[in-house]
Amino acid sequence: QVQLVESGGGLVRTGDSLGLSCVASGDTVGMYRMGWFRQAPGKEREFVSQISWSGGRTDYEDSVKGRFTISKDNAKSTVFLQMNSLKPEDTAVYYCAADRNVAFSRATFTSWGQGTQVTVSS
């Protein structure tokens, strides 16, 4: 499986923007699907977004749709999450995920990063 390292988290205010990056290394040969999840204190891990290998198909959780944008650069083995109009409810540890199975499922990711903290103050 690939190794994933997230970066870009931080402390921002309501309405601010923040961009996250995730660099993949290791077994990066071939097609793989990537996505973002988050986990707030006291809550279960929540799906945020995913993107197909080609970048032609994306999927967003309703709570972030219209505010977050996922993109990727296959040449640099990197996936991005641009977060705009941030709300306190977006506060969580954000995890990058990847899977060699390209089927567009929210439940089949097998590789995970260690997470980056995003905190949105009111």
C-alpha positions in Angstrom: 0.0 0.0 0.0 1.0 3.6 -0.4 2.3 5.8 2.4 0.4 9.1 2.9 1.5 12.3 4.6 -0.9 15.2 5.1 0.0 18.9 5.6 -1.6 22.3 5.7 -3.7 22.1 8.8 -3.9 25.0 11.2 -6.0 27.4 13.2 -8.3 29.7 11.2 -11.4 31.8 11.9 -14.9 31.3 10.6 -15.2 32.2 6.9 -11.5 31.7 6.3 -9.9 29.3 3.7 -7.4 26.6 4.2 -5.7 24.2 1.8 -4.6 20.7 2.7 -2.1 18.6 0.8 -1.4 14.9 0.8 1.7 13.4 -0.7 1.8 9.7 -1.6 4.9 7.5 -1.7 5.9 3.9 -1.8 3.7 1.8 -4.1 2.4 4.6 -6.3 2.6 2.8 -9.6 -0.7 2.3 -11.3 -4.1 3.7 -10.7 -5.5 4.5 -7.2 -8.3 6.5 -5.8 -7.8 9.1 -3.1 -9.9 10.9 -0.7 -10.3 12.9 2.6 -11.9 11.9 5.9 -12.2 13.8 9.1 -12.8 13.0 12.8 -14.0 15.5 15.3 -13.7 15.0 19.1 -16.3 12.5 20.3 -17.4 11.6 16.8 -16.8 8.8 14.3 -14.6 9.3 11.3 -16.6 11.0 8.6 -16.2 10.9 4.8 -15.4 14.3 3.3 -14.5 13.8 -0.4 -12.9 11.5 -2.9 -11.5 11.8 -6.4 -11.0 9.2 -9.2 -7.6 8.4 -10.7 -8.2 10.7 -13.7 -9.7 13.4 -11.6 -12.9 13.3 -13.7 -15.2 12.2 -11.0 -15.5 13.7 -7.5 -17.7 13.0 -4.5 -18.5 15.3 -1.6 -20.3 14.9 1.7 -23.4 17.2 1.8 -22.0 19.3 4.7 -19.0 20.4 2.6 -20.4 20.4 -0.9 -20.0 23.8 -2.5 -17.3 24.9 0.0 -14.6 22.3 -0.4 -12.8 21.3 -3.6 -10.8 18.1 -4.1 -8.1 17.9 -6.8 -5.0 15.9 -7.6 -1.7 16.0 -9.4 -0.8 12.5 -10.5 2.7 13.6 -11.7 3.4 14.7 -8.1 1.5 12.0 -6.4 -0.4 14.6 -4.5 -4.1 15.2 -3.6 -5.4 18.5 -2.4 -8.4 19.7 -0.5 -9.2 23.4 -0.8 -11.5 24.4 2.0 -13.4 27.7 1.8 -16.0 29.4 4.0 -14.9 27.3 7.0 -17.2 26.8 9.9 -16.5 25.8 13.5 -18.2 22.5 12.6 -15.3 21.8 10.2 -13.0 21.5 13.2 -11.4 18.0 13.1 -8.4 15.9 12.3 -8.3 15.5 8.6 -7.0 12.2 7.1 -5.9 11.5 3.6 -6.8 8.1 2.2 -6.1 6.0 -0.8 -7.1 2.6 -2.3 -5.9 0.6 -5.4 -9.5 -0.5 -6.0 -10.9 2.3 -8.3 -14.5 1.5 -7.6 -16.1 4.7 -6.3 -17.0 3.6 -2.8 -16.8 5.5 0.5 -16.0 2.4 2.5 -13.1 0.7 0.8 -10.1 2.9 1.5 -7.2 0.9 2.8 -4.3 3.3 3.1 -4.3 6.2 5.6 -2.2 9.2 6.6 -1.6 10.2 10.2 -3.8 13.2 10.0 -3.5 17.0 10.2 -5.5 19.2 12.7 -7.9 21.8 11.4 -9.4 24.2 14.0 -11.9 26.8 13.1 -12.7 29.4 15.7 -15.9 31.4 15.9 
